[in-house]
Amino acid sequence: MTASTSGDGPAGADPVPNRIDARPVPRPGRLVSAVVVLVLAAMALHGLVTNENFRWDIVWLYLRDTTVVRGVGWTLVLTAGAMVVAIALAVTLAVMRRSGNPVMRWTSWFYIWFFRGTPVYTQLVFWGLLSVLYPRLSIGIPFGPEFFVFDTGDLITAFWAAMFGLALNEAAYLAEIVRAGLGSVDPGQSEAAKALGMKDSKILRRIVLPQAMRVIVPPTGNETISMLKTTSLVLAVPFTLELTFVTNSIGNRIFLPIPLLMVAAIWYLFITSILMVGQHYVERYYGRGFGTDHTPRRPRQAAIAAAGTTKEDPFMDVTP
């Protein structure tokens, strides 16, 4: 390292005196590892493209097939519907878990314990057999008169059984995510809001939840992507219009299961990529005011980020 003395006079003088001309430390290991990874990736891609056993002509043909596209649509409907119901139920369970009412608290705990402790496939099987276990459903007074009676098979079709089965299972996992997010908010803010006369429901809606979203959104995005692939288990209901079942049926019919599995994999990768992009923007929205590592920025760090530079003067840093 040498001191830079560029400039012949005041007009060309370096504005920073005694600037150090620092040179980066050579790291040959980075170059070698990058070359190795690129070579392995190229070999894998070459083997994937040139292998005739994948039958890429069949893959391209059925990638746009009407039945397959319809299966993609039903998969998206199942994923979106199940996640909406699961998120609403998860927030309710998380609030119940933090309640001072022991009945609410233990009811939430039992729900989470039961649905997290049993496989989702088993739960879906029971939902599919609901009309056998309970041929009819009624609303009335326990051990008393019935006001409304419904035929279970007509009320809960395969689609609704699949969607609610996925949602009830997912809510148990999301409830713990929401509870962790609510717990990450400083309780002093709730206490201050109560001192101002705000109701608990308004405190939750206006103060706690908006701040907890920074912690809730990333794992919820992962759960959404996981839900997209979990829809392949709704055959247990049975619901036979989703993507995996459709591609497997076509593959078995034409005796070419591998190309149709590739069709399903490509569609899943495409949808997952879109969801990941959406998750990125949602995380960035709720992470405003925080660094990339989700730690609060100090005043000078925020000013530097706003100015578009990454240089910091250690002697000018202001610590609150």
Phi and psi in degrees as GROMACS dihedral restraints (atoms count N, CA, C in turn):
[ dihedral_restraints ]
;  ai    aj    ak    al  type     phi  dphi    fc
    3     4     5     6     1  -129.6    20    10
    4     5     6     7     1   152.0    20    10
    6     7     8     9     1   -78.5    20    10
    7     8     9    10     1   135.8    20    10
    9    10    11    12     1   -87.0    20    10
   10    11    12    13     1   129.1    20    10
   12    13    14    15     1  -126.2    20    10
   13    14    15    16     1    43.8    20    10
   15    16    17    18     1   -70.4    20    10
   16    17    18    19     1   151.5    20    10
   18    19    20    21     1   101.8    20    10
   19    20    21    22     1   136.4    20    10
   21    22    23    24     1   -94.9    20    10
   22    23    24    25     1   -20.5    20    10
   24    25    26    27     1  -153.4    20    10
   25    26    27    28     1  -168.0    20    10
   27    28    29    30     1   -60.3    20    10
   28    29    30    31     1   -34.3    20    10
   30    31    32    33     1   -68.3    20    10
   31    32    33    34     1   -35.5    20    10
   33    34    35    36     1  -106.1    20    10
   34    35    36    37     1    14.0    20    10
   36    37    38    39     1   -71.6    20    10
   37    38    39    40     1   147.2    20    10
   39    40    41    42     1   -68.0    20    10
   40    41    42    43     1   125.0    20    10
   42    43    44    45     1   -64.1    20    10
   43    44    45    46     1   -21.0    20    10
   45    46    47    48     1  -108.0    20    10
   46    47    48    49     1   108.9    20    10
   48    49    50    51     1   -69.8    20    10
   49    50    51    52     1   147.0    20    10
   51    52    53    54     1    55.2    20    10
   52    53    54    55     1    39.7    20    10
   54    55    56    57     1   -64.3    20    10
   55    56    57    58     1   136.9    20    10
   57    58    59    60     1   -89.8    20    10
   58    59    60    61     1   126.2    20    10
   60    61    62    63     1   -86.6    20    10
   61    62    63    64     1    83.3    20    10
   63    64    65    66     1   -83.8    20    10
   64    65    66    67     1   136.9    20    10
   66    67    68    69     1  -113.7    20    10
   67    68    69    70     1   139.5    20    10
   69    70    71    72     1   -64.8    20    10
   70    71    72    73     1   145.9    20    10
   72    73    74    75     1   -72.6    20    10
   73    74    75    76     1   128.3    20    10
   75    76    77    78     1   -64.8    20    10
   76    77    78    79     1   135.7    20    10
   78    79    80    81     1  -129.3    20    10
   79    80    81    82     1    82.1    20    10
   81    82    83    84     1   -64.8    20    10
   82    83    84    85     1   -25.3    20    10
   84    85    86    87     1   -61.4    20    10
   85    86    87    88     1   -35.6    20    10
   87    88    89    90     1   -61.6    20    10
   88    89    90    91     1   -44.7    20    10
   90    91    92    93     1   -64.2    20    10
   91    92    93    94     1   -43.7    20    10
   93    94    95    96     1   -64.2    20    10
   94    95    96    97     1   -45.9    20    10
   96    97    98    99     1   -64.5    20    10
   97    98    99   100     1   -38.1    20    10
   99   100   101   102     1   -64.1    20    10
  100   101   102   103     1   -41.3    20    10
  102   103   104   105     1   -64.5    20    10
  103   104   105   106     1   -42.4    20    10
  105   106   107   108     1   -61.5    20    10
  106   107   108   109     1   -45.3    20    10
  108   109   110   111     1   -64.0    20    10
  109   110   111   112     1   -42.8    20    10
  111   112   113   114     1   -64.3    20    10
  112   113   114   115     1   -39.6    20    10
  114   115   116   117     1   -64.6    20    10
  115   116   117   118     1   -45.0    20    10
  117   118   119   120     1   -63.2    20    10
  118   119   120   121     1   -40.5    20    10
  120   121   122   123     1   -64.7    20    10
  121   122   123   124     1   -40.4    20    10
  123   124   125   126     1   -65.0    20    10
  124   125   126   127     1   -39.8    20    10
  126   127   128   129     1   -63.7    20    10
  127   128   129   130     1   -43.0    20    10
  129   130   131   132     1   -64.7    20    10
  130   131   132   133     1   -42.1    20    10
  132   133   134   135     1   -65.6    20    10
  133   134   135   136     1   -40.7    20    10
  135   136   137   138     1   -63.1    20    10
  136   137   138   139     1   -43.8    20    10
  138   139   140   141     1   -65.8    20    10
  139   140   141   142     1   -32.0    20    10
  141   142   143   144     1   -72.8    20    10
  142   143   144   145     1   -40.4    20    10
  144   145   146   147     1   -78.2    20    10
  145   146   147   148     1   -39.2    20    10
  147   148   149   150     1   -87.2    20    10
  148   149   150   151     1    -9.6    20    10
  150   151   152   153     1   -76.2    20    10
  151   152   153   154     1   113.7    20    10
  153   154   155   156     1   -71.4    20    10
  154   155   156   157     1   -17.0    20    10
  156   157   158   159     1   -67.8    20    10
  157   158   159   160     1   -19.1    20    10
  159   160   161   162     1   -75.2    20    10
  160   161   162   163     1   -17.6    20    10
  162   163   164   165     1    50.5    20    10
  163   164   165   166     1    66.2    20    10
  165   166   167   168     1   -64.2    20    10
  166   167   168   169     1   -23.7    20    10
  168   169   170   171     1   -65.7    20    10
  169   170   171   172     1   -39.0    20    10
  171   172   173   174     1   -69.5    20    10
  172   173   174   175     1   -39.0    20    10
  174   175   176   177     1   -59.8    20    10
  175   176   177   178     1   -48.0    20    10
  177   178   179   180     1   -64.9    20    10
  178   179   180   181     1   -34.9    20    10
  180   181   182   183     1   -66.3    20    10
  181   182   183   184     1   -47.2    20    10
  183   184   185   186     1   -88.6    20    10
  184   185   186   187     1    -8.2    20    10
  186   187   188   189     1   -64.1    20    10
  187   188   189   190     1   -28.1    20    10
  189   190   191   192     1  -107.6    20    10
  190   191   192   193     1    10.8    20    10
  192   193   194   195     1   -64.1    20    10
  193   194   195   196     1   141.6    20    10
  195   196   197   198     1   -60.9    20    10
  196   197   198   199     1   -41.7    20    10
  198   199   200   201     1   -64.8    20    10
  199   200   201   202     1   -39.1    20    10
  201   202   203   204     1   -67.8    20    10
  202   203   204   205     1   -43.2    20    10
  204   205   206   207     1   -63.7    20    10
  205   206   207   208     1   -37.6    20    10
  207   208   209   210     1   -64.3    20    10
  208   209   210   211     1   -38.4    20    10
  210   211   212   213     1   -63.2    20    10
  211   212   213   214     1   -37.1    20    10
  213   214   215   216     1   -61.8    20    10
  214   215   216   217     1   -42.4    20    10
  216   217   218   219     1   -62.0    20    10
  217   218   219   220     1   -44.9    20    10
  219   220   221   222     1   -65.4    20    10
  220   221   222   223     1   -35.1    20    10
  222   223   224   225     1   -64.3    20    10
  223   224   225   226     1   -41.4    20    10
  225   226   227   228     1   -66.7    20    10
  226   227   228   229     1   -39.0    20    10
  228   229   230   231     1   -64.0    20    10
  229   230   231   232     1   -44.7    20    10
  231   232   233   234     1   -61.1    20    10
  232   233   234   235     1   -44.3    20    10
  234   235   236   237     1   -63.8    20    10
  235   236   237   238     1   -48.8    20    10
  237   238   239   240     1   -65.3    20    10
  238   239   240   241     1   -46.2    20    10
  240   241   242   243     1   -63.0    20    10
  241   242   243   244     1   -44.5    20    10
  243   244   245   246     1   -64.8    20    10
  244   245   246   247     1   -38.8    20    10
  246   247   248   249     1   -70.9    20    10
  247   248   249   250     1   -36.3    20    10
  249   250   251   252     1   -63.4    20    10
  250   251   252   253     1   -47.7    20    10
  252   253   254   255     1   -64.8    20    10
  253   254   255   256     1   -41.4    20    10
  255   256   257   258     1   -65.4    20    10
  256   257   258   259     1   -40.5    20    10
  258   259   260   261     1   -65.8    20    10
  259   260   261   262     1   -44.4    20    10
  261   262   263   264     1   -61.5    20    10
  262   263   264   265     1   -43.7    20    10
  264   265   266   267     1   -70.1    20    10
  265   266   267   268     1   -34.6    20    10
  267   268   269   270     1   -66.6    20    10
  268   269   270   271     1   -41.1    20    10
  270   271   272   273     1   -62.4    20    10
  271   272   273   274     1   -41.6    20    10
  273   274   275   276     1   -62.4    20    10
  274   275   276   277     1   -44.7    20    10
  276   277   278   279     1   -65.7    20    10
  277   278   279   280     1   -38.6    20    10
  279   280   281   282     1   -65.5    20    10
  280   281   282   283     1   -40.3    20    10
  282   283   284   285     1   -67.2    20    10
  283   284   285   286     1   -40.2    20    10
  285   286   287   288     1   -62.2    20    10
  286   287   288   289     1   -38.4    20    10
  288   289   290   291     1   -64.4    20    10
  289   290   291   292     1   -29.4    20    10
  291   292   293   294     1   -94.3    20    10
  292   293   294   295     1     2.4    20    10
  294   295   296   297     1   -73.0    20    10
  295   296   297   298     1   153.3    20    10
  297   298   299   300     1   -82.0    20    10
  298   299   300   301     1    -8.4    20    10
  300   301   302   303     1   -80.9    20    10
  301   302   303   304     1   117.2    20    10
  303   304   305   306     1   -64.6    20    10
  304   305   306   307     1   -30.3    20    10
  306   307   308   309     1   -64.3    20    10
  307   308   309   310     1   -48.0    20    10
  309   310   311   312     1   -62.7    20    10
  310   311   312   313     1   -42.8    20    10
  312   313   314   315     1   -64.5    20    10
  313   314   315   316     1   -44.8    20    10
  315   316   317   318     1   -76.3    20    10
  316   317   318   319     1   -29.0    20    10
  318   319   320   321     1   -63.9    20    10
  319   320   321   322     1   -44.7    20    10
  321   322   323   324     1   -63.0    20    10
  322   323   324   325     1   -43.4    20    10
  324   325   326   327     1   -61.8    20    10
  325   326   327   328     1   -43.0    20    10
  327   328   329   330     1   -65.1    20    10
  328   329   330   331     1   -40.9    20    10
  330   331   332   333     1   -60.1    20    10
  331   332   333   334     1   -49.7    20    10
  333   334   335   336     1   -62.9    20    10
  334   335   336   337     1   -41.8    20    10
  336   337   338   339     1   -61.5    20    10
  337   338   339   340     1   -44.2    20    10
  339   340   341   342     1   -70.2    20    10
  340   341   342   343     1   -48.9    20    10
  342   343   344   345     1   -77.5    20    10
  343   344   345   346     1   -23.5    20    10
  345   346   347   348     1   -83.5    20    10
  346   347   348   349     1   -20.2    20    10
  348   349   350   351     1   -90.8    20    10
  349   350   351   352     1    -8.8    20    10
  351   352   353   354     1  -118.3    20    10
  352   353   354   355     1   144.7    20    10
  354   355   356   357     1   -64.2    20    10
  355   356   357   358     1   145.7    20    10
  357   358   359   360     1   -64.8    20    10
  358   359   360   361     1   -32.6    20    10
  360   361   362   363     1   -63.8    20    10
  361   362   363   364     1   -41.4    20    10
  363   364   365   366     1   -63.4    20    10
  364   365   366   367     1   -41.7    20    10
  366   367   368   369     1   -62.5    20    10
  367   368   369   370     1   -40.8    20    10
  369   370   371   372     1   -66.0    20    10
  370   371   372   373     1   -35.6    20    10
  372   373   374   375     1   -61.8    20    10
  373   374   375   376     1   -43.6    20    10
  375   376   377   378     1   -64.7    20    10
  376   377   378   379     1   -37.5    20    10
  378   379   380   381     1   -64.4    20    10
  379   380   381   382     1   -36.8    20    10
  381   382   383   384     1   -68.0    20    10
  382   383   384   385     1   -28.0    20    10
  384   385   386   387     1   -96.2    20    10
  385   386   387   388     1    11.9    20    10
  387   388   389   390     1   -61.1    20    10
  388   389   390   391     1   -38.8    20    10
  390   391   392   393     1   -69.3    20    10
  391   392   393   394     1   -21.8    20    10
  393   394   395   396     1   -81.0    20    10
  394   395   396   397     1   -41.4    20    10
  396   397   398   399     1   -70.8    20    10
  397   398   399   400     1   -40.9    20    10
  399   400   401   402     1  -129.9    20    10
  400   401   402   403     1    89.6    20    10
  402   403   404   405     1   -59.2    20    10
  403   404   405   406     1   -27.8    20    10
  405   406   407   408     1  -142.6    20    10
  406   407   408   409     1   149.7    20    10
  408   409   410   411     1  -116.2    20    10
  409   410   411   412     1   147.3    20    10
  411   412   413   414     1  -140.5    20    10
  412   413   414   415     1   155.3    20    10
  414   415   416   417     1  -119.4    20    10
  415   416   417   418     1   124.2    20    10
  417   418   419   420     1  -177.6    20    10
  418   419   420   421     1  -158.7    20    10
  420   421   422   423     1   -92.6    20    10
  421   422   423   424     1   127.9    20    10
  423   424   425   426     1   -54.0    20    10
  424   425   426   427     1   132.9    20    10
  426   427   428   429     1    59.8    20    10
  427   428   429   430     1    21.5    20    10
  429   430   431   432     1  -135.0    20    10
  430   431   432   433     1  -157.9    20    10
  432   433   434   435     1   -69.3    20    10
  433   434   435   436     1   153.0    20    10
  435   436   437   438     1  -104.8    20    10
  436   437   438   439     1   129.9    20    10
  438   439   440   441     1   -91.4    20    10
  439   440   441   442     1   -41.3    20    10
  441   442   443   444     1  -132.6    20    10
  442   443   444   445     1   136.6    20    10
  444   445   446   447     1  -126.5    20    10
  445   446   447   448     1   133.1    20    10
  447   448   449   450     1  -127.4    20    10
  448   449   450   451     1   147.6    20    10
  450   451   452   453     1   -81.4    20    10
  451   452   453   454     1   122.8    20    10
  453   454   455   456     1   -60.9    20    10
  454   455   456   457     1   -41.0    20    10
  456   457   458   459     1   -63.8    20    10
  457   458   459   460     1   -32.5    20    10
  459   460   461   462     1   -80.6    20    10
  460   461   462   463     1   -33.0    20    10
  462   463   464   465     1   -79.8    20    10
  463   464   465   466     1   -43.6    20    10
  465   466   467   468     1  -113.0    20    10
  466   467   468   469     1    96.9    20    10
  468   469   470   471     1   -79.6    20    10
  469   470   471   472     1   177.9    20    10
  471   472   473   474     1   -61.4    20    10
  472   473   474   475     1   -38.2    20    10
  474   475   476   477     1   -64.8    20    10
  475   476   477   478     1   -48.8    20    10
  477   478   479   480     1   -66.9    20    10
  478   479   480   481     1   -35.7    20    10
  480   481   482   483     1   -64.2    20    10
  481   482   483   484     1   -40.9    20    10
  483   484   485   486     1   -66.0    20    10
  484   485   486   487     1   -45.5    20    10
  486   487   488   489     1   -66.1    20    10
  487   488   489   490     1   -47.1    20    10
  489   490   491   492     1   -70.9    20    10
  490   491   492   493     1   -31.8    20    10
  492   493   494   495     1   -63.4    20    10
  493   494   495   496     1   -44.0    20    10
  495   496   497   498     1   -66.5    20    10
  496   497   498   499     1   -40.9    20    10
  498   499   500   501     1   -66.6    20    10
  499   500   501   502     1   -43.9    20    10
  501   502   503   504     1   -64.7    20    10
  502   503   504   505     1   -37.1    20    10
  504   505   506   507     1   -69.2    20    10
  505   506   507   508     1   -44.4    20    10
  507   508   509   510     1   -66.8    20    10
  508   509   510   511     1   -32.0    20    10
  510   511   512   513     1   -61.2    20    10
  511   512   513   514     1   -32.5    20    10
  513   514   515   516     1   -64.4    20    10
  514   515   516   517     1   -37.2    20    10
  516   517   518   519     1   -77.1    20    10
  517   518   519   520     1   -42.5    20    10
  519   520   521   522     1   -65.7    20    10
  520   521   522   523     1   -29.6    20    10
  522   523   524   525     1   -60.7    20    10
  523   524   525   526     1   -39.7    20    10
  525   526   527   528     1   -70.2    20    10
  526   527   528   529     1   -33.6    20    10
  528   529   530   531     1   -65.5    20    10
  529   530   531   532     1   -45.4    20    10
  531   532   533   534     1   -64.8    20    10
  532   533   534   535     1   -40.3    20    10
  534   535   536   537     1   -62.0    20    10
  535   536   537   538     1   -40.6    20    10
  537   538   539   540     1   -64.8    20    10
  538   539   540   541     1   -38.9    20    10
  540   541   542   543     1   -65.2    20    10
  541   542   543   544     1   -43.2    20    10
  543   544   545   546     1   -64.1    20    10
  544   545   546   547     1   -35.9    20    10
  546   547   548   549     1   -72.3    20    10
  547   548   549   550     1   -16.8    20    10
  549   550   551   552     1   -79.5    20    10
  550   551   552   553     1   -13.2    20    10
  552   553   554   555     1   -83.4    20    10
  553   554   555   556     1   135.2    20    10
  555   556   557   558     1   -58.5    20    10
  556   557   558   559     1   120.5    20    10
  558   559   560   561     1   -61.9    20    10
  559   560   561   562     1   -19.3    20    10
  561   562   563   564     1   -62.4    20    10
  562   563   564   565     1   -27.8    20    10
  564   565   566   567     1   -69.6    20    10
  565   566   567   568     1   -39.7    20    10
  567   568   569   570     1   -65.4    20    10
  568   569   570   571     1   -40.0    20    10
  570   571   572   573     1   -64.1    20    10
  571   572   573   574     1   -39.8    20    10
  573   574   575   576     1   -65.6    20    10
  574   575   576   577     1   -39.5    20    10
  576   577   578   579     1   -66.1    20    10
  577   578   579   580     1   -38.7    20    10
  579   580   581   582     1   -64.4    20    10
  580   581   582   583     1   -36.3    20    10
  582   583   584   585     1   -65.5    20    10
  583   584   585   586     1   -26.0    20    10
  585   586   587   588     1   -85.9    20    10
  586   587   588   589     1    -1.5    20    10
  588   589   590   591     1    93.4    20    10
  589   590   591   592     1    12.5    20    10
  591   592   593   594     1   -77.7    20    10
  592   593   594   595     1   146.9    20    10
  594   595   596   597     1   -78.2    20    10
  595   596   597   598     1   158.6    20    10
  597   598   599   600     1   -60.8    20    10
  598   599   600   601     1   -41.0    20    10
  600   601   602   603     1   -63.5    20    10
  601   602   603   604     1   -39.1    20    10
  603   604   605   606     1   -72.5    20    10
  604   605   606   607     1   -35.7    20    10
  606   607   608   609     1   -62.3    20    10
  607   608   609   610     1   -43.6    20    10
  609   610   611   612     1   -63.4    20    10
  610   611   612   613     1   -43.0    20    10
  612   613   614   615     1   -77.3    20    10
  613   614   615   616     1   -35.7    20    10
  615   616   617   618     1  -101.1    20    10
  616   617   618   619     1   -22.4    20    10
  618   619   620   621     1  -118.5    20    10
  619   620   621   622     1   -52.8    20    10
  621   622   623   624     1   -75.8    20    10
  622   623   624   625     1   -54.1    20    10
  624   625   626   627     1   -60.0    20    10
  625   626   627   628     1   -45.6    20    10
  627   628   629   630     1   -56.9    20    10
  628   629   630   631     1   -36.7    20    10
  630   631   632   633     1   -78.1    20    10
  631   632   633   634     1   -32.6    20    10
  633   634   635   636     1   -70.9    20    10
  634   635   636   637     1   -20.5    20    10
  636   637   638   639     1   -60.6    20    10
  637   638   639   640     1   -28.9    20    10
  639   640   641   642     1   -60.9    20    10
  640   641   642   643     1   -33.5    20    10
  642   643   644   645     1   -88.7    20    10
  643   644   645   646     1   -29.8    20    10
  645   646   647   648     1   -79.3    20    10
  646   647   648   649     1   -37.5    20    10
  648   649   650   651     1   -62.0    20    10
  649   650   651   652     1   -49.0    20    10
  651   652   653   654     1   -57.5    20    10
  652   653   654   655     1   -51.6    20    10
  654   655   656   657     1   -68.3    20    10
  655   656   657   658     1   -28.3    20    10
  657   658   659   660     1   -66.9    20    10
  658   659   660   661     1   -37.2    20    10
  660   661   662   663     1   -62.0    20    10
  661   662   663   664     1   -40.5    20    10
  663   664   665   666     1   -64.2    20    10
  664   665   666   667     1   -40.0    20    10
  666   667   668   669     1   -66.0    20    10
  667   668   669   670     1   -33.2    20    10
  669   670   671   672     1   -65.1    20    10
  670   671   672   673     1   -43.6    20    10
  672   673   674   675     1   -64.8    20    10
  673   674   675   676     1   -39.5    20    10
  675   676   677   678     1   -64.4    20    10
  676   677   678   679     1   -38.8    20    10
  678   679   680   681     1   -62.3    20    10
  679   680   681   682     1   -37.8    20    10
  681   682   683   684     1   -55.4    20    10
  682   683   684   685     1   -40.8    20    10
  684   685   686   687     1   -84.5    20    10
  685   686   687   688     1   -25.2    20    10
  687   688   689   690     1   -69.0    20    10
  688   689   690   691     1   -21.5    20    10
  690   691   692   693     1   -60.4    20    10
  691   692   693   694     1   -17.7    20    10
  693   694   695   696     1   -66.6    20    10
  694   695   696   697     1   -12.5    20    10
  696   697   698   699     1   -90.8    20    10
  697   698   699   700     1    -2.7    20    10
  699   700   701   702     1   -71.3    20    10
  700   701   702   703     1    -1.9    20    10
  702   703   704   705     1   -57.8    20    10
  703   704   705   706     1   -25.3    20    10
  705   706   707   708     1   -66.9    20    10
  706   707   708   709     1   -16.7    20    10
  708   709   710   711     1   -71.0    20    10
  709   710   711   712     1   -52.9    20    10
  711   712   713   714     1  -102.1    20    10
  712   713   714   715     1   137.9    20    10
  714   715   716   717     1  -117.7    20    10
  715   716   717   718     1   117.1    20    10
  717   718   719   720     1  -110.9    20    10
  718   719   720   721     1    24.5    20    10
  720   721   722   723     1  -111.8    20    10
  721   722   723   724     1    -2.0    20    10
  723   724   725   726     1   -81.4    20    10
  724   725   726   727     1   170.5    20    10
  726   727   728   729     1   -60.9    20    10
  727   728   729   730     1   -49.3    20    10
  729   730   731   732     1   -62.8    20    10
  730   731   732   733     1   -44.6    20    10
  732   733   734   735     1   -64.1    20    10
  733   734   735   736     1   -40.9    20    10
  735   736   737   738     1   -63.4    20    10
  736   737   738   739     1   -48.2    20    10
  738   739   740   741     1   -66.7    20    10
  739   740   741   742     1   -37.8    20    10
  741   742   743   744     1   -63.8    20    10
  742   743   744   745     1   -39.4    20    10
  744   745   746   747     1   -64.2    20    10
  745   746   747   748     1   -44.2    20    10
  747   748   749   750     1   -65.6    20    10
  748   749   750   751     1   -42.9    20    10
  750   751   752   753     1   -61.9    20    10
  751   752   753   754     1   -39.6    20    10
  753   754   755   756     1   -69.9    20    10
  754   755   756   757     1   -32.5    20    10
  756   757   758   759     1   -71.4    20    10
  757   758   759   760     1   -37.4    20    10
  759   760   761   762     1   -99.6    20    10
  760   761   762   763     1     5.9    20    10
  762   763   764   765     1    59.4    20    10
  763   764   765   766     1    35.2    20    10
  765   766   767   768     1  -135.6    20    10
  766   767   768   769     1    75.0    20    10
  768   769   770   771     1   -70.5    20    10
  769   770   771   772     1   -33.4    20    10
  771   772   773   774     1   -63.3    20    10
  772   773   774   775     1   -49.9    20    10
  774   775   776   777     1   -59.0    20    10
  775   776   777   778     1   -36.2    20    10
  777   778   779   780     1   -73.6    20    10
  778   779   780   781     1   -30.1    20    10
  780   781   782   783     1   -65.2    20    10
  781   782   783   784     1   -36.6    20    10
  783   784   785   786     1   -65.9    20    10
  784   785   786   787     1   -36.8    20    10
  786   787   788   789     1   -60.0    20    10
  787   788   789   790     1   -48.3    20    10
  789   790   791   792     1   -62.0    20    10
  790   791   792   793     1   -42.2    20    10
  792   793   794   795     1   -63.1    20    10
  793   794   795   796     1   -40.8    20    10
  795   796   797   798     1   -64.7    20    10
  796   797   798   799     1   -42.6    20    10
  798   799   800   801     1   -65.1    20    10
  799   800   801   802     1   -42.2    20    10
  801   802   803   804     1   -62.4    20    10
  802   803   804   805     1   -41.6    20    10
  804   805   806   807     1   -64.6    20    10
  805   806   807   808     1   -38.9    20    10
  807   808   809   810     1   -64.5    20    10
  808   809   810   811     1   -47.2    20    10
  810   811   812   813     1   -66.7    20    10
  811   812   813   814     1   -41.4    20    10
  813   814   815   816     1   -61.8    20    10
  814   815   816   817     1   -38.4    20    10
  816   817   818   819     1   -62.4    20    10
  817   818   819   820     1   -42.0    20    10
  819   820   821   822     1   -63.9    20    10
  820   821   822   823     1   -42.6    20    10
  822   823   824   825     1   -64.1    20    10
  823   824   825   826     1   -37.6    20    10
  825   826   827   828     1   -66.2    20    10
  826   827   828   829     1   -37.6    20    10
  828   829   830   831     1   -65.3    20    10
  829   830   831   832     1   -44.9    20    10
  831   832   833   834     1   -61.1    20    10
  832   833   834   835     1   -40.6    20    10
  834   835   836   837     1   -62.0    20    10
  835   836   837   838     1   -37.9    20    10
  837   838   839   840     1   -60.6    20    10
  838   839   840   841     1   -45.6    20    10
  840   841   842   843     1   -71.3    20    10
  841   842   843   844     1   -35.2    20    10
  843   844   845   846     1   -66.5    20    10
  844   845   846   847     1   -42.0    20    10
  846   847   848   849     1   -61.7    20    10
  847   848   849   850     1   -41.5    20    10
  849   850   851   852     1   -65.9    20    10
  850   851   852   853     1   -34.8    20    10
  852   853   854   855     1   -66.1    20    10
  853   854   855   856     1   -48.5    20    10
  855   856   857   858     1   -80.3    20    10
  856   857   858   859     1   -10.3    20    10
  858   859   860   861     1   -97.4    20    10
  859   860   861   862     1    13.3    20    10
  861   862   863   864     1   -61.5    20    10
  862   863   864   865     1   136.2    20    10
  864   865   866   867     1    90.3    20    10
  865   866   867   868     1     0.1    20    10
  867   868   869   870     1  -124.7    20    10
  868   869   870   871     1   155.5    20    10
  870   871   872   873     1   -74.9    20    10
  871   872   873   874     1  -179.4    20    10
  873   874   875   876     1   -65.6    20    10
  874   875   876   877     1   -23.4    20    10
  876   877   878   879     1   -94.2    20    10
  877   878   879   880     1    14.4    20    10
  879   880   881   882     1    63.1    20    10
  880   881   882   883     1    27.1    20    10
  882   883   884   885     1  -104.6    20    10
  883   884   885   886     1   143.5    20    10
  885   886   887   888     1   -60.2    20    10
  886   887   888   889     1   135.4    20    10
  888   889   890   891     1   -77.0    20    10
  889   890   891   892     1   141.1    20    10
  891   892   893   894     1   -76.6    20    10
  892   893   894   895     1   161.7    20    10
  894   895   896   897     1   -53.3    20    10
  895   896   897   898     1   -44.0    20    10
  897   898   899   900     1   -69.9    20    10
  898   899   900   901     1   -36.2    20    10
  900   901   902   903     1   -62.7    20    10
  901   902   903   904     1   -40.6    20    10
  903   904   905   906     1   -64.7    20    10
  904   905   906   907     1   -39.5    20    10
  906   907   908   909     1   -66.3    20    10
  907   908   909   910     1   -39.7    20    10
  909   910   911   912     1   -64.9    20    10
  910   911   912   913     1   -42.8    20    10
  912   913   914   915     1   -62.5    20    10
  913   914   915   916     1   -39.0    20    10
  915   916   917   918     1   -67.8    20    10
  916   917   918   919     1   -31.3    20    10
  918   919   920   921     1   -79.7    20    10
  919   920   921   922     1   -11.8    20    10
  921   922   923   924     1    82.8    20    10
  922   923   924   925     1    22.6    20    10
  924   925   926   927     1  -126.8    20    10
  925   926   927   928     1   154.9    20    10
  927   928   929   930     1  -109.6    20    10
  928   929   930   931     1     3.5    20    10
  930   931   932   933     1   -81.8    20    10
  931   932   933   934     1   136.0    20    10
  933   934   935   936     1  -128.4    20    10
  934   935   936   937     1   142.4    20    10
  936   937   938   939     1   -97.0    20    10
  937   938   939   940     1   111.8    20    10
  939   940   941   942     1   -62.3    20    10
  940   941   942   943     1   -22.8    20    10
  942   943   944   945     1   -84.9    20    10
  943   944   945   946     1   -10.3    20    10
  945   946   947   948     1  -109.8    20    10
  946   947   948   949     1     5.2    20    10
  948   949   950   951     1   -68.9    20    10
  949   950   951   952     1   137.9    20    10
  951   952   953   954     1  -113.1    20    10
  952   953   954   955     1   116.9    20    10
  954   955   956   957     1  -102.5    20    10
  955   956   957   958     1   121.9    20    10
